[in-house]
């Protein structure tokens, strides 16, 4: 369960565009959804958006591997 106040950080990794553990913001609101979809999160960003000229948001889609029976 994701709760308000949880820090949101970069993941890093070999294919990442940024190093790990850079603070992006904190969860300010969690809106639960019905069904299999996860919750919608509102994030209070650390960055001052009035001074930001470029932003890229990457959505993580885990690759599910098929396991042989």
BALOBA-1460 file (C-alpha; in Angstrom, 3 decimals):
// residues 69
<rec num="1" residu="x" x="0.000" y="0.000" z="0.000"/>
<rec num="2" residu="x" x="1.286" y="3.415" z="-0.971"/>
<rec num="3" residu="x" x="0.599" y="6.174" z="1.540"/>
<rec num="4" residu="x" x="0.995" y="9.946" z="1.584"/>
<rec num="5" residu="x" x="4.448" y="11.184" z="2.500"/>
<rec num="6" residu="x" x="6.264" y="8.326" z="0.742"/>
<rec num="7" residu="x" x="9.315" y="9.629" z="-1.162"/>
<rec num="8" residu="x" x="9.461" y="9.082" z="-4.930"/>
<rec num="9" residu="x" x="13.018" y="8.519" z="-6.181"/>
<rec num="10" residu="x" x="14.692" y="7.559" z="-9.442"/>
<rec num="11" residu="x" x="15.323" y="3.852" z="-9.914"/>
<rec num="12" residu="x" x="18.674" y="3.984" z="-11.692"/>
<rec num="13" residu="x" x="19.815" y="0.763" z="-13.283"/>
<rec num="14" residu="x" x="21.801" y="-0.150" z="-16.354"/>
<rec num="15" residu="x" x="19.243" y="1.250" z="-18.816"/>
<rec num="16" residu="x" x="18.229" y="4.291" z="-16.779"/>
<rec num="17" residu="x" x="18.779" y="7.869" z="-17.884"/>
<rec num="18" residu="x" x="19.496" y="8.966" z="-14.307"/>
<rec num="19" residu="x" x="21.384" y="7.599" z="-11.313"/>
<rec num="20" residu="x" x="19.442" y="5.840" z="-8.537"/>
<rec num="21" residu="x" x="17.916" y="7.447" z="-5.451"/>
<rec num="22" residu="x" x="17.478" y="11.036" z="-6.679"/>
<rec num="23" residu="x" x="14.467" y="12.496" z="-4.866"/>
<rec num="24" residu="x" x="11.737" y="13.506" z="-7.327"/>
<rec num="25" residu="x" x="8.983" y="14.330" z="-4.826"/>
<rec num="26" residu="x" x="6.635" y="12.880" z="-2.231"/>
<rec num="27" residu="x" x="3.188" y="11.316" z="-2.519"/>
<rec num="28" residu="x" x="0.634" y="13.974" z="-1.568"/>
<rec num="29" residu="x" x="-2.556" y="12.052" z="-2.400"/>
<rec num="30" residu="x" x="-3.553" y="8.461" z="-3.196"/>
<rec num="31" residu="x" x="-6.747" y="7.805" z="-5.174"/>
<rec num="32" residu="x" x="-7.746" y="4.136" z="-5.189"/>
<rec num="33" residu="x" x="-9.320" y="2.723" z="-8.365"/>
<rec num="34" residu="x" x="-11.713" y="-0.176" z="-8.784"/>
<rec num="35" residu="x" x="-10.469" y="-3.218" z="-10.655"/>
<rec num="36" residu="x" x="-6.983" y="-4.409" z="-11.401"/>
<rec num="37" residu="x" x="-5.506" y="-0.971" z="-12.074"/>
<rec num="38" residu="x" x="-3.324" y="0.445" z="-9.343"/>
<rec num="39" residu="x" x="-4.002" y="3.724" z="-7.555"/>
<rec num="40" residu="x" x="-3.530" y="7.184" z="-9.047"/>
<rec num="41" residu="x" x="-0.838" y="9.110" z="-7.179"/>
<rec num="42" residu="x" x="-0.493" y="12.863" z="-6.874"/>
<rec num="43" residu="x" x="3.145" y="13.808" z="-6.334"/>
<rec num="44" residu="x" x="4.433" y="17.020" z="-4.784"/>
<rec num="45" residu="x" x="7.551" y="17.643" z="-6.826"/>
<rec num="46" residu="x" x="10.844" y="18.779" z="-5.357"/>
<rec num="47" residu="x" x="11.710" y="20.736" z="-8.527"/>
<rec num="48" residu="x" x="10.442" y="24.268" z="-9.077"/>
<rec num="49" residu="x" x="8.469" y="23.828" z="-12.308"/>
<rec num="50" residu="x" x="8.631" y="27.545" z="-13.100"/>
<rec num="51" residu="x" x="12.390" y="27.090" z="-13.689"/>
<rec num="52" residu="x" x="12.082" y="23.816" z="-15.599"/>
<rec num="53" residu="x" x="12.534" y="23.820" z="-19.369"/>
<rec num="54" residu="x" x="12.376" y="20.051" z="-20.035"/>
<rec num="55" residu="x" x="10.769" y="17.091" z="-18.292"/>
<rec num="56" residu="x" x="10.556" y="13.444" z="-19.331"/>
<rec num="57" residu="x" x="8.241" y="11.028" z="-17.533"/>
<rec num="58" residu="x" x="8.912" y="7.335" z="-18.072"/>
<rec num="59" residu="x" x="6.254" y="4.787" z="-17.178"/>
<rec num="60" residu="x" x="7.637" y="1.487" z="-15.959"/>
<rec num="61" residu="x" x="6.067" y="-1.584" z="-17.550"/>
<rec num="62" residu="x" x="7.578" y="-4.735" z="-16.004"/>
<rec num="63" residu="x" x="8.312" y="-7.542" z="-18.424"/>
<rec num="64" residu="x" x="6.565" y="-10.713" z="-17.384"/>
<rec num="65" residu="x" x="8.444" y="-13.864" z="-18.214"/>
<rec num="66" residu="x" x="6.598" y="-17.036" z="-19.051"/>
<rec num="67" residu="x" x="7.607" y="-19.918" z="-16.819"/>
<rec num="68" residu="x" x="7.646" y="-23.372" z="-18.376"/>
<rec num="69" residu="x" x="5.231" y="-25.809" z="-16.674"/>
